[in-house]
Amino acid sequence: MAEDWTDIEIDLILSDYFAMLSKELADNTYNKTEHRRALMPLLNNRSEGSVEFKHQNISAVLAKLGQPFIRGYKPRYNYQRALEDKILDNLVDNYSLDQQFKQFSEREVNTNLQNIDLDSVLVEAPKIESTAKDERVDYIRRGVKTNYLLKEQNNSKLGISGERFAREFEKRQLIKIGKESLADQVEWISQSQGDGLGFDILSKNRDGSDKFIEVKTTKLSKQSPFYFTRNEMNFSIEQEKRFHLYRVFEFETSPKLFTLNGSLNSVCRYEAELYKGHF
């Protein structure tokens, strides 16, 4: 059984991870392999696979805390508690990184849909990973000031751009199967009728029946957590067979999306983060 990482090792890999993340957020190039090879001699005979896994653990903690993470390191949630504590310390003390997170969440994205091949943007949806061996506690005893993933999702200009992208993709899919008349009926509901109906786009299935699409957009990778309302959850359950999640990701660099059909409580792991009290 692999030994837990020491405090010194965790400090070293966190320093390296945040250096890479800072470069990525600033749109500066860097080489992950070079960073890993420079780091390994400082560790206790850790393998490249072990270092890679720890990077993914760091991404998982940041995702859990609502913070941006390195796109190339898919979150892996089976991590030691000490890692979470150390990351919280870093987030509290690192003002410059917090400012980069803020700029990331507020940054506008000017995506020219004419330059995107809509026939090549669809990818396979990520698998739901088990957290049976997850050593994390059920709640965080020390908070972070801002959930920047939620703030990014609430960036209205990003959301509108992502919905426009999904609408054009949907129309293209109908045209490809010879359903031009149905493509003309695709309606951007959140713009024509307002947000809050439980879905964003009203499309059509091949047989002409209604298809309800909820769009969630991020500049991060497809494993980035997304947030949905109780209304969206309830609507997805009521319309389970006709409800579709369109997850748009890497929207700033190379827009892609995956789709999932079914209620939100069946297509992903979810947890309640907000309660309403009343008397």
PEUR-V929726 format. One record per residue. N is the residue number from 0. RES is the residue in one letter. PHI is phi in whole degrees, -180 to 180 (NA if undefined). Layout:
N	RES	PHI
N	RES	PHI
This chain:
0	M	NA
1	A	-67
2	E	-77
3	D	-61
4	W	-71
5	T	-78
6	D	-60
7	I	-65
8	E	-63
9	I	-64
10	D	-59
11	L	-65
12	I	-74
13	L	-68
14	S	-60
15	D	-70
16	Y	-62
17	F	-67
18	A	-66
19	M	-68
20	L	-63
21	S	-61
22	K	-65
23	E	-64
24	L	-66
25	A	-89
26	D	62
27	N	-101
28	T	-77
29	Y	-157
30	N	-117
31	K	-63
32	T	-63
33	E	-63
34	H	-62
35	R	-64
36	R	-68
37	A	-72
38	L	-79
39	M	-57
40	P	-62
41	L	-87
42	L	-101
43	N	-88
44	N	54
45	R	-81
46	S	-79
47	E	-60
48	G	-63
49	S	-66
50	V	-66
51	E	-61
52	F	-64
53	K	-67
54	H	-59
55	Q	-69
56	N	-62
57	I	-63
58	S	-58
59	A	-64
60	V	-64
61	L	-62
62	A	-62
63	K	-62
64	L	-85
65	G	77
66	Q	-118
67	P	-60
68	F	-141
69	I	-68
70	R	-60
71	G	-79
72	Y	-112
73	K	-63
74	P	-59
75	R	-124
76	Y	-92
77	N	-91
78	Y	-132
79	Q	-78
80	R	-59
81	A	-59
82	L	-66
83	E	-63
84	D	-61
85	K	-65
86	I	-66
87	L	-60
88	D	-59
89	N	-64
90	L	-67
91	V	-69
92	D	-90
93	N	-97
94	Y	-65
95	S	-64
96	L	-67
97	D	-60
98	Q	-67
99	Q	-66
100	F	-61
101	K	-63
102	Q	-64
103	F	-60
104	S	-70
105	E	-97
106	R	-65
107	E	-80
108	V	-120
109	N	-105
110	T	-98
111	N	-88
112	L	-64
113	Q	-67
114	N	-94
115	I	-109
116	D	-83
117	L	-66
118	D	-82
119	S	-125
120	V	-95
121	L	-79
122	V	-128
123	E	-70
124	A	-71
125	P	-68
126	K	-80
127	I	-80
128	E	-92
129	S	-73
130	T	-119
131	A	-60
132	K	-101
133	D	-65
134	E	-91
135	R	-72
136	V	-80
137	D	-74
138	Y	-144
139	I	-99
140	R	-78
141	R	-128
142	G	-92
143	V	-110
144	K	-67
145	T	-137
146	N	-87
147	Y	-76
148	L	-69
149	L	-67
150	K	-63
151	E	-63
152	Q	-63
153	N	-83
154	N	-68
155	S	-61
156	K	-68
157	L	-66
158	G	-61
159	I	-64
160	S	-63
161	G	-66
162	E	-67
163	R	-63
164	F	-61
165	A	-65
166	R	-62
167	E	-66
168	F	-62
169	E	-64
170	K	-63
171	R	-64
172	Q	-65
173	L	-70
174	I	-64
175	K	-62
176	I	-100
177	G	77
178	K	-112
179	E	-60
180	S	-65
181	L	-73
182	A	-61
183	D	-68
184	Q	-93
185	V	-63
186	E	-118
187	W	-85
188	I	-61
189	S	-63
190	Q	-95
191	S	-84
192	Q	-121
193	G	103
194	D	-79
195	G	115
196	L	-85
197	G	101
198	F	-158
199	D	-109
200	I	-131
201	L	-101
202	S	-115
203	K	-132
204	N	-79
205	R	-56
206	D	-86
207	G	93
208	S	-74
209	D	-69
210	K	-132
211	F	-101
212	I	-119
213	E	-106
214	V	-108
215	K	-125
216	T	-122
217	T	-145
218	K	-87
219	L	-88
220	S	-80
221	K	-70
222	Q	-86
223	S	-65
224	P	-60
225	F	-128
226	Y	-123
227	F	-139
228	T	-89
229	R	-61
230	N	-63
231	E	-64
232	M	-61
233	N	-62
234	F	-64
235	S	-65
236	I	-73
237	E	-64
238	Q	-115
239	E	-51
240	K	-73
241	R	-112
242	F	-93
243	H	-134
244	L	-92
245	Y	-110
246	R	-97
247	V	-94
248	F	-142
249	E	48
250	F	-68
251	E	-82
252	T	-108
253	S	-151
254	P	-54
255	K	-141
256	L	-155
257	F	-128
258	T	-126
259	L	-137
260	N	-105
261	G	136
262	S	-67
263	L	-63
264	N	-80
265	S	-113
266	V	-97
267	C	-153
268	R	-77
269	Y	-145
270	E	-148
271	A	-79
272	E	-119
273	L	-144
274	Y	-124
275	K	-111
276	G	-102
277	H	-151
278	F	-127
